């Protein structure tokens, strides 16, 4: 059952003058209306990219472009927006077809992420950049208590996957190149591939350690390519 949108407005701290705009932002294409949230999602994606970029530019005044890009890549992606959408229970308010709902649509990260972008796009259209900036940053800060390079990039493998999915639409592949040493002192060398291109190699005392180090190196290369 779809919750009353006033509940969502109270959570956001913003009352829409044009309720139809909010309904459009919450309407998935499966709902079969003359409108859906895809255009607002497109707008919201651009708005959030700007908002987060400006926020990080101000917050990390001494960080260079590479570091800022890494932090933004950890925030502005499907996983990041899915987390923000869940924090405001956005799935409870989305208009879906019965088939999509029965297929677990309200829990799909892509659907929740898109709806979050659409709602932010709708707020921007009606109230402007400052209002949507205040709302978005409040939600981001509530869900990321310590926004820093270290806190966001502790898991380099996950971060690389988010980055490659956003940029190439694929996930990276890790291959063991070699292993050496006795069983109790194994050393693994792994390489990470993106679109069949090797981006980095690293060694570690376990495959997991080597994967993390290779992912870290790959992220650094990708940010230089941007």
Phi and psi in degrees as GROMACS dihedral restraints (atoms count N, CA, C in turn):
[ dihedral_restraints ]
;  ai    aj    ak    al  type     phi  dphi    fc
    3     4     5     6     1   -77.5    20    10
    4     5     6     7     1   130.0    20    10
    6     7     8     9     1   -73.2    20    10
    7     8     9    10     1   157.1    20    10
    9    10    11    12     1   -64.2    20    10
   10    11    12    13     1   134.5    20    10
   12    13    14    15     1   -67.7    20    10
   13    14    15    16     1   -17.1    20    10
   15    16    17    18     1   -62.6    20    10
   16    17    18    19     1   -31.3    20    10
   18    19    20    21     1   -63.9    20    10
   19    20    21    22     1   -42.3    20    10
   21    22    23    24     1   -64.9    20    10
   22    23    24    25     1   -41.7    20    10
   24    25    26    27     1   -60.8    20    10
   25    26    27    28     1   -40.5    20    10
   27    28    29    30     1   -64.3    20    10
   28    29    30    31     1   -39.1    20    10
   30    31    32    33     1   -65.0    20    10
   31    32    33    34     1   -42.1    20    10
   33    34    35    36     1   -72.1    20    10
   34    35    36    37     1   -26.1    20    10
   36    37    38    39     1    76.3    20    10
   37    38    39    40     1    29.1    20    10
   39    40    41    42     1  -146.2    20    10
   40    41    42    43     1   130.9    20    10
   42    43    44    45     1  -103.4    20    10
   43    44    45    46     1   122.3    20    10
   45    46    47    48     1   -73.9    20    10
   46    47    48    49     1   133.9    20    10
   48    49    50    51     1   -74.5    20    10
   49    50    51    52     1   -39.7    20    10
   51    52    53    54     1  -104.6    20    10
   52    53    54    55     1    96.0    20    10
   54    55    56    57     1   -63.5    20    10
   55    56    57    58     1   -27.8    20    10
   57    58    59    60     1   -63.8    20    10
   58    59    60    61     1   -31.4    20    10
   60    61    62    63     1   -66.2    20    10
   61    62    63    64     1   -42.5    20    10
   63    64    65    66     1   -66.6    20    10
   64    65    66    67     1   -41.3    20    10
   66    67    68    69     1   -61.4    20    10
   67    68    69    70     1   -40.5    20    10
   69    70    71    72     1   -61.5    20    10
   70    71    72    73     1   -41.0    20    10
   72    73    74    75     1   -65.2    20    10
   73    74    75    76     1   -23.7    20    10
   75    76    77    78     1   -98.9    20    10
   76    77    78    79     1     1.3    20    10
   78    79    80    81     1   -97.0    20    10
   79    80    81    82     1   113.9    20    10
   81    82    83    84     1   -77.9    20    10
   82    83    84    85     1   150.9    20    10
   84    85    86    87     1   -61.0    20    10
   85    86    87    88     1   -22.8    20    10
   87    88    89    90     1   -69.0    20    10
   88    89    90    91     1   -16.1    20    10
   90    91    92    93     1   -74.2    20    10
   91    92    93    94     1   -10.7    20    10
   93    94    95    96     1    58.1    20    10
   94    95    96    97     1    56.2    20    10
   96    97    98    99     1  -111.4    20    10
   97    98    99   100     1   169.2    20    10
   99   100   101   102     1   -66.9    20    10
  100   101   102   103     1    -7.2    20    10
  102   103   104   105     1  -136.4    20    10
  103   104   105   106     1   160.6    20    10
  105   106   107   108     1  -152.0    20    10
  106   107   108   109     1  -177.0    20    10
  108   109   110   111     1   -93.3    20    10
  109   110   111   112     1     9.4    20    10
  111   112   113   114     1   -67.7    20    10
  112   113   114   115     1   -37.9    20    10
  114   115   116   117     1   -68.5    20    10
  115   116   117   118     1   -40.8    20    10
  117   118   119   120     1   -68.3    20    10
  118   119   120   121     1   -32.3    20    10
  120   121   122   123     1   -62.6    20    10
  121   122   123   124     1   -44.4    20    10
  123   124   125   126     1   -58.0    20    10
  124   125   126   127     1   -45.7    20    10
  126   127   128   129     1   -67.2    20    10
  127   128   129   130     1   -45.5    20    10
  129   130   131   132     1   -61.4    20    10
  130   131   132   133     1   -35.7    20    10
  132   133   134   135     1   -59.6    20    10
  133   134   135   136     1   -45.4    20    10
  135   136   137   138     1   -67.1    20    10
  136   137   138   139     1   -40.6    20    10
  138   139   140   141     1   -64.3    20    10
  139   140   141   142     1   -45.0    20    10
  141   142   143   144     1   -66.9    20    10
  142   143   144   145     1   -34.9    20    10
  144   145   146   147     1   -61.3    20    10
  145   146   147   148     1   -42.2    20    10
  147   148   149   150     1   -67.8    20    10
  148   149   150   151     1   -47.0    20    10
  150   151   152   153     1   -59.6    20    10
  151   152   153   154     1   -49.4    20    10
  153   154   155   156     1   -66.5    20    10
  154   155   156   157     1   -38.8    20    10
  156   157   158   159     1   -60.6    20    10
  157   158   159   160     1   -46.3    20    10
  159   160   161   162     1   -67.1    20    10
  160   161   162   163     1   -39.1    20    10
  162   163   164   165     1   -60.5    20    10
  163   164   165   166     1   -46.5    20    10
  165   166   167   168     1   -69.6    20    10
  166   167   168   169     1   -37.2    20    10
  168   169   170   171     1   -58.1    20    10
  169   170   171   172     1   -40.5    20    10
  171   172   173   174     1   -78.6    20    10
  172   173   174   175     1   -42.8    20    10
  174   175   176   177     1   -68.5    20    10
  175   176   177   178     1   -38.2    20    10
  177   178   179   180     1  -113.4    20    10
  178   179   180   181     1    69.8    20    10
  180   181   182   183     1   -63.4    20    10
  181   182   183   184     1   -22.7    20    10
  183   184   185   186     1  -102.8    20    10
  184   185   186   187     1     1.0    20    10
  186   187   188   189     1   -85.5    20    10
  187   188   189   190     1   144.7    20    10
  189   190   191   192     1   -82.8    20    10
  190   191   192   193     1   175.4    20    10
  192   193   194   195     1   -59.2    20    10
  193   194   195   196     1   -39.1    20    10
  195   196   197   198     1   -61.3    20    10
  196   197   198   199     1   -46.0    20    10
  198   199   200   201     1   -66.6    20    10
  199   200   201   202     1   -41.8    20    10
  201   202   203   204     1   -61.8    20    10
  202   203   204   205     1   -40.0    20    10
  204   205   206   207     1   -64.2    20    10
  205   206   207   208     1   -38.5    20    10
  207   208   209   210     1   -64.1    20    10
  208   209   210   211     1   -44.8    20    10
  210   211   212   213     1   -65.8    20    10
  211   212   213   214     1   -43.4    20    10
  213   214   215   216     1   -61.5    20    10
  214   215   216   217     1   -39.3    20    10
  216   217   218   219     1   -62.2    20    10
  217   218   219   220     1   -27.9    20    10
  219   220   221   222     1   -78.9    20    10
  220   221   222   223     1   -20.9    20    10
  222   223   224   225     1  -100.2    20    10
  223   224   225   226     1   -42.4    20    10
  225   226   227   228     1   -95.0    20    10
  226   227   228   229     1    83.2    20    10
  228   229   230   231     1  -163.2    20    10
  229   230   231   232     1   174.9    20    10
  231   232   233   234     1   -59.5    20    10
  232   233   234   235     1   -45.0    20    10
  234   235   236   237     1   -63.6    20    10
  235   236   237   238     1   -40.5    20    10
  237   238   239   240     1   -63.8    20    10
  238   239   240   241     1   -46.3    20    10
  240   241   242   243     1   -73.0    20    10
  241   242   243   244     1   -30.3    20    10
  243   244   245   246     1   -61.1    20    10
  244   245   246   247     1   -43.5    20    10
  246   247   248   249     1   -62.3    20    10
  247   248   249   250     1   -43.3    20    10
  249   250   251   252     1   -66.4    20    10
  250   251   252   253     1   -40.2    20    10
  252   253   254   255     1   -62.3    20    10
  253   254   255   256     1   -42.4    20    10
  255   256   257   258     1   -66.7    20    10
  256   257   258   259     1   -31.3    20    10
  258   259   260   261     1   -66.7    20    10
  259   260   261   262     1   -23.1    20    10
  261   262   263   264     1  -109.7    20    10
  262   263   264   265     1    16.0    20    10
  264   265   266   267     1    54.0    20    10
  265   266   267   268     1    39.8    20    10
  267   268   269   270     1   -63.0    20    10
  268   269   270   271     1   -31.2    20    10
  270   271   272   273     1   -57.9    20    10
  271   272   273   274     1   -26.0    20    10
  273   274   275   276     1   -70.3    20    10
  274   275   276   277     1   -15.5    20    10
  276   277   278   279     1  -111.8    20    10
  277   278   279   280     1    -2.3    20    10
  279   280   281   282     1   -80.3    20    10
  280   281   282   283     1   138.3    20    10
  282   283   284   285     1   -88.2    20    10
  283   284   285   286     1   116.1    20    10
  285   286   287   288     1  -128.2    20    10
  286   287   288   289     1   158.4    20    10
  288   289   290   291     1   -70.2    20    10
  289   290   291   292     1   159.7    20    10
  291   292   293   294     1   -60.9    20    10
  292   293   294   295     1   -38.1    20    10
  294   295   296   297     1   -64.6    20    10
  295   296   297   298     1   -44.0    20    10
  297   298   299   300     1   -67.1    20    10
  298   299   300   301     1   -38.3    20    10
  300   301   302   303     1   -64.8    20    10
  301   302   303   304     1   -43.3    20    10
  303   304   305   306     1   -67.5    20    10
  304   305   306   307     1   -19.4    20    10
  306   307   308   309     1   -91.9    20    10
  307   308   309   310     1    13.1    20    10
  309   310   311   312     1    78.6    20    10
  310   311   312   313     1    27.0    20    10
  312   313   314   315     1   -57.2    20    10
  313   314   315   316     1   -35.5    20    10
  315   316   317   318     1   -69.3    20    10
  316   317   318   319     1   -11.2    20    10
  318   319   320   321     1  -110.8    20    10
  319   320   321   322     1     1.1    20    10
  321   322   323   324     1   -75.3    20    10
  322   323   324   325     1   123.9    20    10
  324   325   326   327     1   -55.8    20    10
  325   326   327   328     1   -41.4    20    10
  327   328   329   330     1   -65.0    20    10
  328   329   330   331     1   -41.1    20    10
  330   331   332   333     1   -67.9    20    10
  331   332   333   334     1   -42.7    20    10
  333   334   335   336     1   -67.0    20    10
  334   335   336   337     1   -42.5    20    10
  336   337   338   339     1   -60.7    20    10
  337   338   339   340     1   -45.5    20    10
  339   340   341   342     1   -63.2    20    10
  340   341   342   343     1   -40.1    20    10
  342   343   344   345     1   -66.1    20    10
  343   344   345   346     1   -38.0    20    10
  345   346   347   348     1   -62.3    20    10
  346   347   348   349     1   -46.0    20    10
  348   349   350   351     1   -59.9    20    10
  349   350   351   352     1   -42.0    20    10
  351   352   353   354     1   -63.7    20    10
  352   353   354   355     1   -42.6    20    10
  354   355   356   357     1   -64.0    20    10
  355   356   357   358     1   -42.1    20    10
  357   358   359   360     1   -64.5    20    10
  358   359   360   361     1   -36.9    20    10
  360   361   362   363     1   -64.1    20    10
  361   362   363   364     1   -38.3    20    10
  363   364   365   366     1   -67.2    20    10
  364   365   366   367     1   -41.9    20    10
  366   367   368   369     1   -62.8    20    10
  367   368   369   370     1   -41.9    20    10
  369   370   371   372     1   -60.1    20    10
  370   371   372   373     1   -45.0    20    10
  372   373   374   375     1   -61.0    20    10
  373   374   375   376     1   -41.5    20    10
  375   376   377   378     1   -85.0    20    10
  376   377   378   379     1   -36.3    20    10
  378   379   380   381     1  -119.0    20    10
  379   380   381   382     1   -11.9    20    10
  381   382   383   384     1    95.3    20    10
  382   383   384   385     1   176.5    20    10
  384   385   386   387     1   -67.7    20    10
  385   386   387   388     1   -40.9    20    10
  387   388   389   390     1   -62.6    20    10
  388   389   390   391     1   -43.4    20    10
  390   391   392   393     1   -64.4    20    10
  391   392   393   394     1   -48.8    20    10
  393   394   395   396     1   -68.1    20    10
  394   395   396   397     1   -31.8    20    10
  396   397   398   399     1   -60.8    20    10
  397   398   399   400     1   -48.0    20    10
  399   400   401   402     1   -61.2    20    10
  400   401   402   403     1   -42.3    20    10
  402   403   404   405     1   -68.6    20    10
  403   404   405   406     1   -47.3    20    10
  405   406   407   408     1   -64.8    20    10
  406   407   408   409     1   -44.9    20    10
  408   409   410   411     1   -66.0    20    10
  409   410   411   412     1   -36.4    20    10
  411   412   413   414     1   -60.8    20    10
  412   413   414   415     1   -43.4    20    10
  414   415   416   417     1   -67.9    20    10
  415   416   417   418     1   -42.4    20    10
  417   418   419   420     1   -62.2    20    10
  418   419   420   421     1   -47.8    20    10
  420   421   422   423     1   -65.8    20    10
  421   422   423   424     1   -32.2    20    10
  423   424   425   426     1   -66.7    20    10
  424   425   426   427     1   -32.9    20    10
  426   427   428   429     1   -96.3    20    10
  427   428   429   430     1   -13.0    20    10
  429   430   431   432     1  -129.6    20    10
  430   431   432   433     1    87.7    20    10
  432   433   434   435     1   -62.5    20    10
  433   434   435   436     1   -32.4    20    10
  435   436   437   438     1  -129.6    20    10
  436   437   438   439     1    85.7    20    10
  438   439   440   441     1   -81.3    20    10
  439   440   441   442     1   105.6    20    10
  441   442   443   444     1  -152.4    20    10
  442   443   444   445     1   164.0    20    10
  444   445   446   447     1   -60.6    20    10
  445   446   447   448     1   -43.3    20    10
  447   448   449   450     1   -66.0    20    10
  448   449   450   451     1   -44.8    20    10
  450   451   452   453     1   -69.2    20    10
  451   452   453   454     1   -34.5    20    10
  453   454   455   456     1   -83.7    20    10
  454   455   456   457     1   -23.0    20    10
  456   457   458   459     1  -114.2    20    10
  457   458   459   460     1    23.5    20    10
  459   460   461   462     1   -62.9    20    10
  460   461   462   463     1   -36.7    20    10
  462   463   464   465     1  -102.9    20    10
  463   464   465   466     1    88.5    20    10
  465   466   467   468     1   -67.0    20    10
  466   467   468   469     1   -31.9    20    10
  468   469   470   471     1   -64.4    20    10
  469   470   471   472     1   -45.1    20    10
  471   472   473   474     1   -64.6    20    10
  472   473   474   475     1   -42.7    20    10
  474   475   476   477     1   -62.7    20    10
  475   476   477   478     1   -40.1    20    10
  477   478   479   480     1   -65.5    20    10
  478   479   480   481     1   -40.2    20    10
  480   481   482   483     1   -62.1    20    10
  481   482   483   484     1   -42.7    20    10
  483   484   485   486     1   -63.4    20    10
  484   485   486   487     1   -39.7    20    10
  486   487   488   489     1   -68.1    20    10
  487   488   489   490     1   -44.1    20    10
  489   490   491   492     1   -71.9    20    10
  490   491   492   493     1   -32.7    20    10
  492   493   494   495     1   -65.9    20    10
  493   494   495   496     1   -40.1    20    10
  495   496   497   498     1   -69.5    20    10
  496   497   498   499     1   -38.7    20    10
  498   499   500   501     1   -89.1    20    10
  499   500   501   502     1   -39.7    20    10
  501   502   503   504     1  -115.3    20    10
  502   503   504   505     1   -12.9    20    10
  504   505   506   507     1    75.7    20    10
  505   506   507   508     1    19.5    20    10
  507   508   509   510     1  -137.9    20    10
  508   509   510   511     1   170.6    20    10
  510   511   512   513     1  -106.7    20    10
  511   512   513   514     1   150.6    20    10
  513   514   515   516     1   -71.3    20    10
  514   515   516   517     1   157.6    20    10
  516   517   518   519     1  -119.8    20    10
  517   518   519   520     1   134.4    20    10
  519   520   521   522     1  -109.2    20    10
  520   521   522   523     1   132.9    20    10
  522   523   524   525     1  -127.8    20    10
  523   524   525   526     1   135.4    20    10
  525   526   527   528     1   -76.0    20    10
  526   527   528   529     1   121.7    20    10
  528   529   530   531     1   -87.3    20    10
  529   530   531   532     1   -42.5    20    10
  531   532   533   534     1  -162.6    20    10
  532   533   534   535     1   163.4    20    10
  534   535   536   537     1  -142.2    20    10
  535   536   537   538     1   147.7    20    10
  537   538   539   540     1  -147.4    20    10
  538   539   540   541     1   165.8    20    10
  540   541   542   543     1    89.9    20    10
  541   542   543   544     1   164.0    20    10
  543   544   545   546     1   -66.6    20    10
  544   545   546   547     1   165.0    20    10
  546   547   548   549     1   -55.0    20    10
  547   548   549   550     1   -36.2    20    10
  549   550   551   552     1   -84.9    20    10
  550   551   552   553     1    -4.3    20    10
  552   553   554   555     1  -140.5    20    10
  553   554   555   556     1    47.5    20    10
  555   556   557   558     1   -67.5    20    10
  556   557   558   559     1   144.8    20    10
  558   559   560   561     1  -125.5    20    10
  559   560   561   562     1   123.9    20    10
  561   562   563   564     1  -109.9    20    10
  562   563   564   565     1   137.5    20    10
  564   565   566   567     1  -113.1    20    10
  565   566   567   568     1   124.3    20    10
  567   568   569   570     1  -124.5    20    10
  568   569   570   571     1   154.3    20    10
  570   571   572   573     1  -123.6    20    10
  571   572   573   574     1   147.2    20    10
  573   574   575   576     1  -110.2    20    10
  574   575   576   577     1   131.6    20    10
  576   577   578   579     1  -116.8    20    10
  577   578   579   580     1   139.8    20    10
  579   580   581   582     1  -129.5    20    10
  580   581   582   583     1   120.6    20    10
  582   583   584   585     1    53.7    20    10
  583   584   585   586     1    43.5    20    10
  585   586   587   588     1    65.5    20    10
  586   587   588   589     1    11.8    20    10
  588   589   590   591     1  -106.6    20    10
  589   590   591   592     1   128.8    20    10
  591   592   593   594     1   -74.7    20    10
  592   593   594   595     1   126.3    20    10
  594   595   596   597     1  -103.5    20    10
  595   596   597   598     1   -32.5    20    10
  597   598   599   600     1  -162.9    20    10
  598   599   600   601     1   156.1    20    10
  600   601   602   603     1  -127.6    20    10
  601   602   603   604     1   150.8    20    10
  603   604   605   606     1  -156.8    20    10
  604   605   606   607     1   159.0    20    10
  606   607   608   609     1  -120.3    20    10
  607   608   609   610     1   155.1    20    10
  609   610   611   612     1  -165.9    20    10
  610   611   612   613     1   167.2    20    10
  612   613   614   615     1   -77.0    20    10
  613   614   615   616     1    -5.9    20    10
  615   616   617   618     1  -146.4    20    10
  616   617   618   619     1   163.0    20    10
  618   619   620   621     1   -63.5    20    10
  619   620   621   622     1   -36.6    20    10
  621   622   623   624     1   -63.7    20    10
  622   623   624   625     1   -44.5    20    10
  624   625   626   627     1   -63.6    20    10
  625   626   627   628     1   -43.1    20    10
  627   628   629   630     1   -64.8    20    10
  628   629   630   631     1   -38.6    20    10
  630   631   632   633     1   -63.1    20    10
  631   632   633   634     1   -43.3    20    10
  633   634   635   636     1   -62.4    20    10
  634   635   636   637     1   -42.8    20    10
  636   637   638   639     1   -68.9    20    10
  637   638   639   640     1   -40.4    20    10
  639   640   641   642     1   -64.3    20    10
  640   641   642   643     1   -40.1    20    10
  642   643   644   645     1   -63.2    20    10
  643   644   645   646     1   -40.9    20    10
  645   646   647   648     1   -59.5    20    10
  646   647   648   649     1   -46.1    20    10
  648   649   650   651     1   -65.6    20    10
  649   650   651   652     1   -38.3    20    10
  651   652   653   654     1   -65.8    20    10
  652   653   654   655     1   -39.4    20    10
  654   655   656   657     1   -60.0    20    10
  655   656   657   658     1   -44.5    20    10
  657   658   659   660     1   -61.4    20    10
  658   659   660   661     1   -39.9    20    10
  660   661   662   663     1   -67.5    20    10
  661   662   663   664     1   -42.6    20    10
  663   664   665   666     1   -63.0    20    10
  664   665   666   667     1   -38.2    20    10
  666   667   668   669     1   -69.1    20    10
  667   668   669   670     1   -31.0    20    10
  669   670   671   672     1   -71.3    20    10
  670   671   672   673     1   -31.2    20    10
  672   673   674   675     1   -73.5    20    10
  673   674   675   676     1   -22.4    20    10
